[in-house]
């Protein structure tokens, strides 16, 4: 189970999602902790999701998750449903906004996949959502770079269980109560990072994708930042690690000092003989005067 700060945050998000759909249900759920525990997240960091799960994409084609896990490209995965009254839209809007703020481009540097948890939703709904968000992006992104999928409950539930995404169907209100969380996975489907909330900082997504790509995505600056920052669940993001900064500073000092000494050594070795003799004469004159 998650630590207390994140659990409380998920509880509040769950209440918020219910409040939009029906204020009365939100009040009842807020008074019933057992109900809210159903929308918790069990982190499975380092575990691998099943890539043979079968879905239908926004174009109506049958696909497996494996299609979206390509060499050297991390995957930003989200579970949602397309007729969600509020929370899913807020999460997807947050993803869209943060993706636009990055210098990296979906498809080229990483993949985005959104999977519906509602087995009743169709490829037509997925297509409408897909077109809406790709139109909103400032970046030039092709169709499969952000894939929207639908599928049978047997498939989406297996994916949710593998990710630790706990949700439930509120039958009398015809809505799904669920947490707000996105996932960064490696090219092999290993869960690398959980990103919580309806918005996440550009730095958190940038470092999570660098981490998920195992160093294949991002510049040398990103890799240095990833060394200096580590994910802290209590802070719900990446925080500066003083020990690593000191180690890096010490290493840089050694490199700089070595470079300076190397320059002096090279200049001394390649010094012009005439210049060397003149310096020797000056030294001798100084010693005589002393």
MIDOSE-1310 file (N, C-alpha, C; in nm, 2 decimals, decimal comma, always signed):
residues 290
xxxx	+0,08/-0,12/+0,00/+0,00/+0,00/+0,00/+0,09/+0,13/+0,00; +0,03/+0,24/-0,04/+0,10/+0,36/-0,05/+0,12/+0,42/+0,09; +0,21/+0,52/+0,09/+0,23/+0,59/+0,22/+0,11/+0,69/+0,24; +0,10/+0,74/+0,36/-0,02/+0,81/+0,40/-0,05/+0,94/+0,32
xxxx	+0,05/+1,02/+0,29/+0,02/+1,14/+0,21/-0,04/+1,11/+0,08; +0,01/+1,02/+0,01/-0,04/+0,98/-0,13/-0,18/+0,92/-0,11; -0,20/+0,83/-0,02/-0,33/+0,77/+0,00/-0,43/+0,87/+0,03; -0,40/+0,97/+0,11/-0,50/+1,07/+0,14/-0,53/+1,15/+0,02
xxxx	-0,43/+1,18/-0,06/-0,45/+1,25/-0,19/-0,54/+1,18/-0,28; -0,52/+1,05/-0,29/-0,61/+0,97/-0,38/-0,75/+0,96/-0,32; -0,77/+0,96/-0,19/-0,90/+0,96/-0,14/-0,97/+1,09/-0,17; -0,90/+1,20/-0,16/-0,96/+1,33/-0,20/-1,00/+1,34/-0,34
xxxx	-0,91/+1,28/-0,43/-0,94/+1,28/-0,57/-1,06/+1,20/-0,60; -1,07/+1,08/-0,53/-1,19/+1,00/-0,55/-1,32/+1,06/-0,51; -1,32/+1,14/-0,40/-1,43/+1,21/-0,35/-1,47/+1,32/-0,46; -1,37/+1,38/-0,51/-1,39/+1,49/-0,61/-1,46/+1,43/-0,73
xxxx	-1,41/+1,32/-0,78/-1,47/+1,26/-0,90/-1,61/+1,22/-0,88; -1,64/+1,17/-0,76/-1,78/+1,13/-0,73/-1,87/+1,26/-0,72; -1,81/+1,36/-0,66/-1,89/+1,49/-0,63/-1,94/+1,55/-0,76; -1,86/+1,54/-0,87/-1,91/+1,60/-0,99/-2,03/+1,52/-1,05
xxxx	-2,02/+1,38/-1,04/-2,12/+1,30/-1,09/-2,25/+1,31/-1,00; -2,23/+1,31/-0,87/-2,34/+1,31/-0,78/-2,29/+1,35/-0,64; -2,33/+1,47/-0,59/-2,28/+1,51/-0,46/-2,32/+1,42/-0,35; -2,44/+1,36/-0,35/-2,48/+1,27/-0,25/-2,39/+1,15/-0,23
xxxx	-2,36/+1,09/-0,35/-2,27/+0,98/-0,35/-2,13/+1,01/-0,29; -2,09/+1,13/-0,32/-1,96/+1,18/-0,26/-1,96/+1,19/-0,11; -2,07/+1,24/-0,06/-2,08/+1,25/+0,09/-2,09/+1,11/+0,15; -2,16/+1,02/+0,09/-2,17/+0,88/+0,14/-2,04/+0,82/+0,14
xxxx	-1,97/+0,83/+0,03/-1,83/+0,77/+0,02/-1,73/+0,83/+0,11; -1,74/+0,96/+0,13/-1,65/+1,02/+0,23/-1,67/+0,97/+0,37; -1,79/+0,92/+0,40/-1,81/+0,87/+0,53/-1,79/+0,72/+0,54; -1,75/+0,66/+0,43/-1,73/+0,52/+0,42/-1,59/+0,49/+0,38
xxxx	-1,49/+0,48/+0,46/-1,35/+0,46/+0,43/-1,33/+0,33/+0,35; -1,42/+0,23/+0,38/-1,40/+0,10/+0,30/-1,43/+0,12/+0,16; -1,52/+0,20/+0,12/-1,55/+0,23/-0,02/-1,43/+0,30/-0,09; -1,37/+0,39/-0,01/-1,26/+0,47/-0,07/-1,13/+0,39/-0,08
xxxx	-1,12/+0,28/+0,00/-1,01/+0,20/-0,01/-1,01/+0,12/-0,15; -1,12/+0,11/-0,21/-1,13/+0,04/-0,34/-1,07/+0,12/-0,45; -1,03/+0,25/-0,43/-0,97/+0,33/-0,53/-0,83/+0,37/-0,50; -0,77/+0,28/-0,42/-0,63/+0,30/-0,38/-0,54/+0,25/-0,49
xxxx	-0,40/+0,27/-0,48/-0,31/+0,22/-0,57/-0,20/+0,13/-0,50; -0,18/+0,01/-0,55/-0,08/-0,07/-0,49/+0,04/-0,07/-0,59; +0,15/-0,01/-0,55/+0,26/+0,01/-0,64/+0,33/-0,13/-0,66; +0,36/-0,15/-0,79/+0,43/-0,27/-0,83/+0,55/-0,24/-0,91
xxxx	+0,63/-0,14/-0,85/+0,75/-0,10/-0,92/+0,84/-0,21/-0,95; +0,90/-0,21/-1,08/+0,99/-0,31/-1,12/+0,93/-0,44/-1,18; +0,79/-0,45/-1,16/+0,72/-0,56/-1,22/+0,69/-0,54/-1,36; +0,66/-0,64/-1,44/+0,63/-0,63/-1,58/+0,49/-0,66/-1,61
xxxx	+0,42/-0,57/-1,69/+0,28/-0,59/-1,72/+0,27/-0,69/-1,84; +0,16/-0,76/-1,85/+0,15/-0,86/-1,97/+0,13/-0,78/-2,10; +0,22/-0,80/-2,19/+0,21/-0,72/-2,32/+0,13/-0,80/-2,42; +0,08/-0,92/-2,39/+0,00/-0,99/-2,48/-0,15/-0,96/-2,47
xxxx	-0,19/-0,87/-2,38/-0,33/-0,83/-2,36/-0,38/-0,77/-2,49; -0,51/-0,80/-2,53/-0,56/-0,77/-2,66/-0,67/-0,66/-2,64; -0,66/-0,55/-2,73/-0,75/-0,44/-2,72/-0,79/-0,40/-2,87; -0,88/-0,31/-2,88/-0,92/-0,25/-3,01/-0,87/-0,10/-3,00
xxxx	-0,80/-0,06/-3,11/-0,75/+0,08/-3,11/-0,85/+0,17/-3,16; -0,81/+0,30/-3,16/-0,91/+0,41/-3,21/-0,94/+0,40/-3,35; -0,87/+0,31/-3,43/-0,91/+0,29/-3,57/-0,99/+0,17/-3,59; -1,02/+0,10/-3,48/-1,10/-0,02/-3,49/-1,02/-0,15/-3,52
xxxx	-0,89/-0,14/-3,51/-0,80/-0,25/-3,53/-0,77/-0,33/-3,40; -0,77/-0,46/-3,41/-0,73/-0,54/-3,30/-0,58/-0,54/-3,28; -0,53/-0,50/-3,16/-0,39/-0,49/-3,13/-0,36/-0,55/-2,99; -0,23/-0,58/-2,97/-0,19/-0,62/-2,84/-0,10/-0,50/-2,79
xxxx	-0,08/-0,50/-2,66/+0,00/-0,39/-2,60/+0,14/-0,39/-2,65; +0,18/-0,51/-2,69/+0,32/-0,52/-2,73/+0,35/-0,42/-2,85; +0,25/-0,39/-2,93/+0,27/-0,30/-3,04/+0,33/-0,17/-3,00; +0,30/-0,12/-2,88/+0,34/+0,01/-2,84/+0,47/+0,02/-2,76
xxxx	+0,53/-0,10/-2,74/+0,65/-0,11/-2,66/+0,76/-0,14/-2,76; +0,84/-0,03/-2,79/+0,94/-0,04/-2,90/+1,08/-0,01/-2,84; +1,18/-0,05/-2,91/+1,32/-0,04/-2,87/+1,35/+0,10/-2,82; +1,41/+0,11/-2,70/+1,46/+0,24/-2,65/+1,36/+0,35/-2,62
xxxx	+1,23/+0,31/-2,62/+1,13/+0,42/-2,60/+1,04/+0,38/-2,48; +1,04/+0,47/-2,38/+0,95/+0,45/-2,27/+0,81/+0,47/-2,31; +0,71/+0,43/-2,22/+0,57/+0,44/-2,25/+0,50/+0,51/-2,14; +0,43/+0,62/-2,17/+0,34/+0,69/-2,07/+0,20/+0,63/-2,08
xxxx	+0,16/+0,55/-1,98/+0,03/+0,48/-1,99/-0,07/+0,53/-1,89; -0,19/+0,54/-1,93/-0,30/+0,59/-1,84/-0,42/+0,50/-1,86; -0,48/+0,47/-1,74/-0,61/+0,40/-1,74/-0,72/+0,51/-1,72; -0,82/+0,50/-1,80/-0,93/+0,60/-1,79/-1,06/+0,54/-1,85
xxxx	-1,16/+0,62/-1,86/-1,27/+0,59/-1,95/-1,33/+0,71/-2,02; -1,37/+0,70/-2,14/-1,39/+0,82/-2,22/-1,52/+0,89/-2,20; -1,61/+0,83/-2,12/-1,74/+0,90/-2,09/-1,73/+0,94/-1,94; -1,62/+0,94/-1,88/-1,60/+0,98/-1,74/-1,65/+1,13/-1,73
xxxx	-1,73/+1,16/-1,62/-1,79/+1,29/-1,61/-1,69/+1,40/-1,58; -1,57/+1,37/-1,52/-1,48/+1,47/-1,50/-1,33/+1,43/-1,48; -1,30/+1,33/-1,39/-1,17/+1,31/-1,35/-1,08/+1,27/-1,46; -1,12/+1,18/-1,55/-1,04/+1,13/-1,66/-1,00/+1,24/-1,75
xxxx	-1,10/+1,33/-1,78/-1,07/+1,45/-1,86/-0,96/+1,54/-1,80; -0,97/+1,56/-1,67/-0,87/+1,64/-1,60/-0,73/+1,57/-1,61; -0,73/+1,44/-1,60/-0,60/+1,37/-1,61/-0,54/+1,38/-1,75; -0,63/+1,36/-1,85/-0,58/+1,36/-1,99/-0,54/+1,50/-2,03
xxxx	-0,62/+1,60/-1,98/-0,58/+1,74/-2,00/-0,44/+1,77/-1,94; -0,42/+1,72/-1,82/-0,29/+1,74/-1,76/-0,18/+1,68/-1,84; -0,20/+1,56/-1,89/-0,10/+1,49/-1,97/-0,07/+1,58/-2,10; -0,18/+1,62/-2,16/-0,16/+1,70/-2,29/-0,08/+1,83/-2,26
xxxx	-0,11/+1,89/-2,15/-0,04/+2,02/-2,12/+0,11/+1,99/-2,09; +0,14/+1,89/-2,02/+0,27/+1,86/-1,98/+0,35/+1,81/-2,10; +0,29/+1,73/-2,18/+0,35/+1,68/-2,31/+0,39/+1,79/-2,40; +0,31/+1,89/-2,41/+0,34/+2,01/-2,49/+0,45/+2,09/-2,43
xxxx	+0,48/+2,08/-2,30/+0,58/+2,16/-2,24/+0,72/+2,10/-2,26; +0,72/+1,97/-2,30/+0,85/+1,90/-2,31/+0,91/+1,93/-2,45; +1,04/+1,92/-2,46/+1,11/+1,93/-2,59/+1,10/+1,80/-2,67; +1,07/+1,69/-2,60/+1,06/+1,56/-2,67/+0,92/+1,54/-2,73
xxxx	+0,91/+1,46/-2,83/+0,79/+1,44/-2,91/+0,74/+1,30/-2,90; +0,61/+1,28/-2,87/+0,55/+1,14/-2,87/+0,57/+1,08/-3,00; +0,61/+0,95/-3,00/+0,63/+0,88/-3,12/+0,78/+0,87/-3,15; +0,84/+0,99/-3,15/+0,99/+0,99/-3,17/+1,07/+0,96/-3,05
xxxx	+1,03/+1,01/-2,93/+1,11/+0,99/-2,81/+1,04/+0,90/-2,71; +0,91/+0,89/-2,71/+0,84/+0,80/-2,62/+0,70/+0,78/-2,68; +0,62/+0,69/-2,62/+0,49/+0,65/-2,66/+0,39/+0,68/-2,55; +0,27/+0,73/-2,60/+0,16/+0,75/-2,50/+0,05/+0,65/-2,53
xxxx	-0,01/+0,58/-2,43/-0,12/+0,49/-2,45/-0,22/+0,52/-2,34; -0,35/+0,53/-2,38/-0,46/+0,54/-2,29/-0,55/+0,43/-2,31; -0,59/+0,36/-2,20/-0,67/+0,24/-2,21/-0,80/+0,26/-2,13; -0,91/+0,23/-2,19/-1,04/+0,24/-2,12/-1,07/+0,13/-2,03
xxxx	-1,12/+0,16/-1,91/-1,15/+0,05/-1,81/-1,30/+0,01/-1,82; -1,37/+0,08/-1,91/-1,52/+0,05/-1,93/-1,53/-0,04/-2,05; -1,57/-0,16/-2,04/-1,58/-0,26/-2,15/-1,69/-0,22/-2,25; -1,78/-0,13/-2,21/-1,89/-0,10/-2,30/-1,85/+0,01/-2,40
xxxx	-1,74/+0,07/-2,38/-1,70/+0,18/-2,47/-1,65/+0,12/-2,60; -1,67/+0,20/-2,71/-1,64/+0,15/-2,84/-1,52/+0,22/-2,90; -1,47/+0,17/-3,02/-1,36/+0,23/-3,09/-1,40/+0,37/-3,14; -1,53/+0,39/-3,17/-1,57/+0,52/-3,21/-1,55/+0,63/-3,10
xxxx	-1,58/+0,59/-2,98/-1,56/+0,68/-2,86/-1,41/+0,71/-2,85; -1,33/+0,60/-2,86/-1,18/+0,62/-2,85/-1,13/+0,71/-2,96; -1,18/+0,69/-3,08/-1,14/+0,78/-3,20/-1,17/+0,92/-3,17; -1,29/+0,95/-3,12/-1,33/+1,09/-3,09/-1,24/+1,15/-2,98
xxxx	-1,20/+1,07/-2,88/-1,11/+1,12/-2,78/-0,97/+1,14/-2,84; -0,93/+1,05/-2,92/-0,80/+1,06/-2,98/-0,78/+1,18/-3,07; -0,88/+1,20/-3,15/-0,88/+1,32/-3,24/-0,88/+1,45/-3,16; -0,96/+1,45/-3,06/-0,97/+1,57/-2,97/-0,83/+1,61/-2,91
xxxx	-0,76/+1,51/-2,86/-0,64/+1,55/-2,79/-0,52/+1,57/-2,88; -0,52/+1,50/-2,99/-0,41/+1,53/-3,09/-0,43/+1,66/-3,16; -0,56/+1,70/-3,17/-0,58/+1,84/-3,22/-0,54/+1,95/-3,13; -0,55/+1,92/-3,00/-0,51/+2,02/-2,89/-0,36/+2,03/-2,88
xxxx	-0,29/+1,93/-2,91/-0,14/+1,93/-2,90/-0,08/+2,03/-3,00; +0,02/+2,11/-2,95/+0,09/+2,20/-3,04/+0,19/+2,12/-3,12; +0,23/+2,00/-3,08/+0,33/+1,92/-3,15/+0,27/+1,85/-3,26; +0,35/+1,81/-3,36/+0,31/+1,73/-3,48/+0,32/+1,58/-3,43
xxxx	+0,20/+1,52/-3,41/+0,20/+1,39/-3,36/+0,11/+1,30/-3,45; +0,16/+1,19/-3,49/+0,08/+1,10/-3,58/-0,02/+1,02/-3,50; -0,10/+0,94/-3,57/-0,21/+0,87/-3,51/-0,18/+0,78/-3,40; -0,08/+0,69/-3,42/-0,05/+0,59/-3,32/+0,05/+0,64/-3,21
xxxx	+0,10/+0,76/-3,22/+0,19/+0,81/-3,12/+0,12/+0,83/-2,98; -0,01/+0,86/-2,98/-0,09/+0,86/-2,86/-0,21/+0,77/-2,89; -0,20/+0,65/-2,85/-0,31/+0,55/-2,88/-0,41/+0,55/-2,78; -0,54/+0,54/-2,82/-0,65/+0,53/-2,73/-0,72/+0,39/-2,76
xxxx	-0,73/+0,31/-2,65/-0,77/+0,17/-2,67/-0,90/+0,14/-2,59; -0,98/+0,05/-2,64/-1,09/-0,01/-2,57/-1,08/-0,16/-2,57; -1,15/-0,23/-2,48/-1,14/-0,37/-2,48/-1,23/-0,44/-2,38; -1,23/-0,57/-2,38/-1,31/-0,65/-2,29/-1,26/-0,63/-2,14
xxxx	-1,35/-0,65/-2,05/-1,31/-0,63/-1,91/-1,20/-0,73/-1,87; -1,20/-0,85/-1,92/-1,10/-0,95/-1,89/-0,96/-0,90/-1,92; -0,95/-0,81/-2,02/-0,82/-0,76/-2,06/-0,78/-0,63/-1,98; -0,87/-0,54/-1,97/-0,85/-0,41/-1,90/-0,83/-0,44/-1,75
xxxx	-0,90/-0,54/-1,69/-0,89/-0,57/-1,55/-0,75/-0,63/-1,52; -0,70/-0,72/-1,61/-0,57/-0,78/-1,60/-0,46/-0,67/-1,60; -0,48/-0,57/-1,69/-0,38/-0,46/-1,69/-0,39/-0,38/-1,57; -0,51/-0,35/-1,52/-0,52/-0,27/-1,40/-0,46/-0,34/-1,28
xxxx	-0,48/-0,47/-1,27/-0,43/-0,55/-1,16/-0,28/-0,55/-1,16; -0,22/-0,56/-1,28/-0,08/-0,56/-1,30/-0,01/-0,43/-1,26; -0,09/-0,32/-1,28/-0,04/-0,19/-1,25/-0,07/-0,15/-1,10; -0,16/-0,23/-1,04/-0,20/-0,19/-0,90/-0,31/-0,08/-0,90
xxxx	-0,38/-0,07/-1,01/-0,48/+0,03/-1,02/-0,62/-0,02/-0,97; -0,66/+0,02/-0,85/-0,78/-0,03/-0,79/-0,90/+0,06/-0,82; -1,00/+0,01/-0,88/-1,12/+0,09/-0,92/-1,25/+0,01/-0,90; -1,36/+0,07/-0,90/-1,49/-0,01/-0,90/-1,60/+0,06/-0,97
xxxx	-1,70/-0,01/-1,01/-1,81/+0,04/-1,08/-1,92/+0,07/-0,98; -1,97/+0,20/-0,98/-2,08/+0,24/-0,90/-2,21/+0,22/-0,98; -2,27/+0,11/-0,96/-2,38/+0,07/-1,05/-2,50/+0,16/-1,05; -2,54/+0,21/-0,93/-2,66/+0,29/-0,93/-2,64/+0,43/-0,99
xxxx	-2,51/+0,47/-1,01/-2,48/+0,60/-1,07/-2,42/+0,58/-1,21; -2,39/+0,46/-1,24/-2,33/+0,43/-1,37/-2,20/+0,50/-1,40; -2,11/+0,50/-1,30/-1,98/+0,56/-1,31/-1,88/+0,47/-1,25; -1,75/+0,50/-1,28/-1,64/+0,43/-1,23/-1,57/+0,52/-1,13
xxxx	-1,55/+0,47/-1,01/-1,46/+0,54/-0,91/-1,32/+0,49/-0,92; -1,22/+0,58/-0,94/-1,09/+0,53/-0,97/-0,99/+0,64/-0,93; -0,86/+0,60/-0,91/-0,76/+0,70/-0,87/-0,71/+0,78/-0,99; -0,64/+0,88/-0,97/-0,58/+0,96/-1,08/-0,43/+0,93/-1,07
xxxx	-0,38/+0,85/-1,17/-0,24/+0,81/-1,17/-0,20/+0,78/-1,31; -0,08/+0,81/-1,35/-0,02/+0,77/-1,48/+0,10/+0,69/-1,45; +0,14/+0,62/-1,55/+0,25/+0,52/-1,53/+0,36/+0,54/-1,64; +0,48/+0,53/-1,60/+0,59/+0,53/-1,70/+0,65/+0,39/-1,70
xxxx	+0,66/+0,33/-1,81/+0,71/+0,19/-1,83/+0,82/+0,19/-1,92; +0,91/+0,09/-1,91/+1,02/+0,07/-2,00/+0,98/+0,00/-2,13; +1,07/-0,01/-2,22/+1,04/-0,07/-2,35/+0,99/-0,21/-2,34; +1,03/-0,28/-2,23/+0,99/-0,42/-2,21/+0,87/-0,43/-2,12
xxxx	+0,80/-0,32/-2,09/+0,68/-0,33/-2,01/+0,70/-0,33/-1,86; +0,82/-0,30/-1,81/+0,85/-0,29/-1,67/+0,80/-0,16/-1,61; +0,73/-0,16/-1,50/+0,68/-0,04/-1,44/+0,80/+0,03/-1,37; +0,82/+0,15/-1,42/+0,94/+0,23/-1,38/+0,90/+0,34/-1,28
xxxx	+0,78/+0,40/-1,30/+0,74/+0,52/-1,21/+0,59/+0,54/-1,21; +0,54/+0,58/-1,10/+0,40/+0,62/-1,08/+0,39/+0,77/-1,07; +0,31/+0,83/-1,15/+0,29/+0,98/-1,14/+0,15/+1,01/-1,10; +0,13/+1,07/-0,98/+0,00/+1,09/-0,92/-0,06/+1,22/-0,95
xxxx	-0,19/+1,23/-0,95/-0,27/+1,35/-0,96/-0,32/+1,39/-1,10; -0,39/+1,50/-1,11/-0,44/+1,54/-1,24/-0,34/+1,63/-1,32; -0,24/+1,67/-1,25/-0,13/+1,75/-1,31/+0,00/+1,70/-1,25; +0,10/+1,70/-1,33/+0,23/+1,67/-1,28/+0,33/+1,76/-1,34
xxxx	+0,43/+1,79/-1,26/+0,53/+1,89/-1,31/+0,61/+1,84/-1,43; +0,65/+1,93/-1,51/+0,73/+1,90/-1,63/+0,86/+1,83/-1,59; +0,92/+1,87/-1,48/+1,05/+1,80/-1,43/+1,02/+1,66/-1,40; +0,91/+1,63/-1,33/+0,88/+1,49/-1,29/+0,86/+1,40/-1,41
xxxx	+0,78/+1,45/-1,52/+0,77/+1,37/-1,63/+0,90/+1,35/-1,71; +0,97/+1,46/-1,72/+1,10/+1,45/-1,79/+1,19/+1,35/-1,73; +1,21/+1,36/-1,60/+1,30/+1,27/-1,53/+1,25/+1,12/-1,53; +1,11/+1,11/-1,52/+1,05/+0,98/-1,52/+1,07/+0,91/-1,66
xxxx	+1,06/+0,98/-1,76/+1,08/+0,93/-1,90/+1,23/+0,89/-1,92; +1,32/+0,98/-1,87/+1,46/+0,95/-1,88/+1,49/+0,82/-1,80; +1,43/+0,81/-1,68/+1,46/+0,69/-1,60/+1,40/+0,57/-1,67; +1,28/+0,58/-1,73/+1,21/+0,47/-1,79/+1,28/+0,43/-1,92
xxxx	+1,35/+0,52/-1,98/+1,42/+0,48/-2,10/+1,56/+0,42/-2,07; +1,59/+0,42/-1,94/+1,72/+0,37/-1,90/+1,84/+0,44/-1,97; +1,82/+0,58/-1,98/+1,92/+0,66/-2,03/+1,92/+0,68/-2,18; +1,82/+0,62/-2,25/+1,82/+0,63/-2,39/+1,75/+0,76/-2,44
xxxx	+1,66/+0,81/-2,36/+1,59/+0,94/-2,39/+1,65/+1,05/-2,31; +1,67/+1,17/-2,37/+1,72/+1,28/-2,30/+1,87/+1,31/-2,33; +1,90/+1,43/-2,29/+2,04/+1,48/-2,31/+2,13/+1,44/-2,20; +2,26/+1,47/-2,21/+2,35/+1,44/-2,10/+2,31/+1,52/-1,97
xxxx	+2,25/+1,64/-2,00/+2,20/+1,72/-1,88/+2,09/+1,65/-1,81; +2,00/+1,58/-1,88/+1,89/+1,51/-1,82/+1,94/+1,39/-1,74; +2,05/+1,33/-1,79/+2,11/+1,21/-1,71/+2,18/+1,26/-1,59; +2,24/+1,38/-1,60/+2,30/+1,44/-1,48/+2,20/+1,47/-1,37
xxxx	+2,09/+1,53/-1,42/+1,98/+1,57/-1,33/+1,92/+1,45/-1,27; +1,91/+1,34/-1,34/+1,85/+1,21/-1,29/+1,94/+1,16/-1,18; +2,07/+1,18/-1,19/+2,17/+1,14/-1,09/+2,15/+1,22/-0,96; +2,13/+1,35/-0,98/+2,11/+1,44/-0,87/+1,98/+1,44/-0,80
xxxx	+1,87/+1,40/-0,88/+1,74/+1,39/-0,83/+1,69/+1,25/-0,81; +1,62/+1,22/-0,71/+1,56/+1,08/-0,69/+1,42/+1,10/-0,65; +1,33/+1,00/-0,70/+1,19/+1,01/-0,67/+1,16/+0,99/-0,52; +1,08/+1,08/-0,46/+1,05/+1,07/-0,32/+0,89/+1,07/-0,32
xxxx	+0,84/+0,95/-0,28/+0,69/+0,94/-0,28/+0,62/+1,04/-0,18; +0,69/+1,07/-0,07/+0,64/+1,16/+0,03/+0,62/+1,30/-0,03; +0,72/+1,34/-0,12/+0,71/+1,47/-0,19/+0,63/+1,46/-0,32; +0,59/+1,34/-0,36/+0,52/+1,31/-0,48/+0,60/+1,37/-0,60
xxxx	+0,73/+1,35/-0,60/+0,80/+1,40/-0,72/+0,95/+1,37/-0,69; +1,03/+1,42/-0,78/+1,18/+1,41/-0,77/+1,24/+1,52/-0,69; +1,32/+1,48/-0,60/+1,38/+1,58/-0,51/+1,54/+1,57/-0,52; +1,60/+1,68/-0,49/+1,75/+1,69/-0,49/+1,81/+1,61/-0,38
xxxx	+1,91/+1,53/-0,42/+1,98/+1,44/-0,32/+2,12/+1,51/-0,30; +2,13/+1,56/-0,18/+2,26/+1,64/-0,14/+2,38/+1,55/-0,16; +2,37/+1,42/-0,12/+2,49/+1,34/-0,12/+2,54/+1,32/-0,27; +2,44/+1,30/-0,36/+2,48/+1,28/-0,50/+2,53/+1,41/-0,56
xxxx	+2,48/+1,52/-0,52/+2,53/+1,65/-0,57/+2,67/+1,67/-0,52; +2,70/+1,63/-0,40/+2,84/+1,65/-0,34/+2,93/+1,55/-0,42; +2,89/+1,43/-0,45/+2,97/+1,34/-0,52/+3,00/+1,39/-0,66; +2,90/+1,44/-0,72/+2,91/+1,50/-0,86/+3,01/+1,62/-0,86
xxxx	+2,99/+1,70/-0,75/+3,08/+1,82/-0,74/+3,22/+1,78/-0,72; +3,24/+1,68/-0,64/+3,38/+1,63/-0,62/+3,44/+1,57/-0,74; +3,36/+1,50/-0,82/+3,41/+1,44/-0,94/+3,44/+1,55/-1,04; +3,36/+1,66/-1,05/+3,39/+1,77/-1,14/+3,51/+1,84/-1,10
xxxx	+3,53/+1,85/-0,97/+3,65/+1,92/-0,92/+3,78/+1,85/-0,96; +3,77/+1,71/-0,95/+3,89/+1,63/-0,99/+3,91/+1,65/-1,14; +3,80/+1,65/-1,22/+3,82/+1,66/-1,36/+3,88/+1,79/-1,40; +3,83/+1,90/-1,34/+3,88/+2,03/-1,37/+4,02/+2,05/-1,33
xxxx	+4,06/+2,00/-1,21/+4,19/+2,01/-1,16/+4,29/+1,93/-1,25; +4,24/+1,81/-1,29/+4,32/+1,73/-1,37/+4,34/+1,79/-1,51; +4,24/+1,86/-1,56/+4,25/+1,93/-1,69/+4,35/+2,04/-1,68; +4,35/+2,12/-1,57/+4,44/+2,23/-1,56/+4,58/+2,18/-1,55
xxxx	+4,60/+2,08/-1,46/+4,74/+2,03/-1,45/+4,79/+1,97/-1,58; +4,69/+1,90/-1,65/+4,73/+1,85/-1,78/+4,78/+1,95/-1,88; +4,71/+2,07/-1,88/+4,75/+2,18/-1,97/+4,89/+2,23/-1,93; +4,92/+2,24/-1,80/+5,05/+2,29/-1,75/+5,16/+2,19/-1,80
xxxx	+5,12/+2,06/-1,78/+5,22/+1,96/-1,81/+5,25/+1,96/-1,96; +5,15/+1,97/-2,04/+5,16/+1,97/-2,19/+5,25/+2,09/-2,23; +5,22/+2,21/-2,17/+5,29/+2,33/-2,21/+5,44/+2,32/-2,17; +5,46/+2,26/-2,05/+5,60/+2,24/-2,01/+5,68/+2,15/-2,10
xxxx	+5,61/+2,04/-2,14/+5,67/+1,94/-2,23/+5,70/+1,99/-2,36; +5,61/+2,08/-2,41/+5,63/+2,13/-2,55/+5,69/+2,27/-2,55; +5,75/+2,31/-2,45/+5,81/+2,45/-2,44/+5,92/+2,46/-2,54; +5,93/+2,58/-2,60/+6,04/+2,61/-2,70/+6,17/+2,61/-2,62
xxxx	+6,28/+2,54/-2,68/+6,41/+2,53/-2,61/+6,47/+2,67/-2,58; +6,46/+2,76/-2,68/+6,51/+2,89/-2,66/+6,44/+2,96/-2,54; +6,31/+2,95/-2,53/+6,23/+3,00/-2,42/+6,28/+2,94/-2,29; +6,31/+2,81/-2,29/+6,35/+2,74/-2,17/+6,49/+2,79/-2,12
xxxx	+6,58/+2,81/-2,22/+6,71/+2,87/-2,19/+6,70/+3,01/-2,13; +6,62/+3,09/-2,19/+6,60/+3,22/-2,13/+6,55/+3,22/-1,99; +6,46/+3,13/-1,96/+6,40/+3,12/-1,83/+6,51/+3,08/-1,73; +6,60/+2,99/-1,78/+6,71/+2,94/-1,69/+6,81/+3,05/-1,66
xxxx	+6,84/+3,14/-1,76/+6,92/+3,25/-1,74/+6,86/+3,34/-1,63; +6,73/+3,37/-1,64/+6,67/+3,46/-1,55/+6,68/+3,40/-1,41; +6,65/+3,27/-1,39/+6,66/+3,20/-1,26/+6,80/+3,22/-1,20; +6,91/+3,20/-1,29/+7,04/+3,21/-1,24/+7,08/+3,35/-1,19
xxxx	+7,03/+3,45/-1,27/+7,05/+3,59/-1,23/+6,99/+3,62/-1,10; +6,87/+3,57/-1,08/+6,79/+3,59/-0,95/+6,87/+3,53/-0,84; +6,92/+3,40/-0,86/+6,99/+3,34/-0,75/+7,12/+3,41/-0,71; +7,19/+3,47/-0,82/+7,32/+3,54/-0,79/+7,29/+3,66/-0,71
xx	+7,18/+3,73/-0,74/+7,15/+3,85/-0,66/+7,11/+3,82/-0,52; +7,05/+3,70/-0,50/+7,01/+3,66/-0,36/+7,14/+3,62/-0,28
